[in-house]
Amino acid sequence: MPISDSLRELTKMKSCHVFYLIYTLSLLLGLICIIIVTTWSKVYRGGFAWDGSAKMFNWHPVCMVTGLVVLYGNAILVYRLPFTQSRSKLLVKLVHATLNLGAFSLAIIGLVAAFGFHNKMHIPNLYSIHSWVGFAAIILFGFQWLLGFLAFLLPCTPLWLRAAYKDLHAFFGLCILVMAIAASLSGINEKLIFVLNAPNSTSSYKNLPPEACLANVLGVILLCFSMTVAWMLLKRDWQRPNARESVLGDATEPLLTED
């Protein structure tokens, strides 16, 4: 084997090892986020129910963090995993679509939980920047999934349309993650202000009680998680090789057949 080929292979292996190191870190950060938000809701906010009470609202942050951030972040990384680059494109597409559908379903449950609590307590809906950004992210997510299904999983989609939409699909996919993080951080801050600055609260937010510390740590880890995901998405060395050609190459591939 020529020296240049050996160096190229060595560089590729090193890059793959670095990817898996960062990917493992992102998985760990995502798991920590889910544990923290669940602990916050269960230990400090009284647990869970589905009766219109504050316990019903506790499903909202858990579902949003788990679905709209962690699961969604992993769904958009499917095409970056090195071992998927040698797999059937159809299989990878189906895994990507299924994970995104799961994330969207959790987001809808979280949205219903928030609306149910607000309506029961006669609290207005969609009045804060948190709710505006979060609701917009979910609406965009729904359109993104539907258009992605129509463009990349239906064999009747025209070649030119699939190729033209690919960059937009990737762009709005990253936009949804940014919006989800923005909604999560503003939601954490809003929730802490409401519960810790309430008249019956035993400790003010400005005094940084344990609940505030835990929630603030959640926000920081969510931000770190999103940064690792964004880095893996944007680093050119880890993008699927010949991505544009692969779009054209499998444009006429039937939905239920292998490559």
PyMOL commands that set and color helices and strands:
alter all, ss='L'
color gray80, all
select helices_A, chain A and resi 3-44+54-57+59-75+78-80+82-86+89-121+129-152+159-196+205-207+210-234+236-238+243-249
alter helices_A, ss='H'
color red, helices_A
deselect
rebuild
show_as cartoon
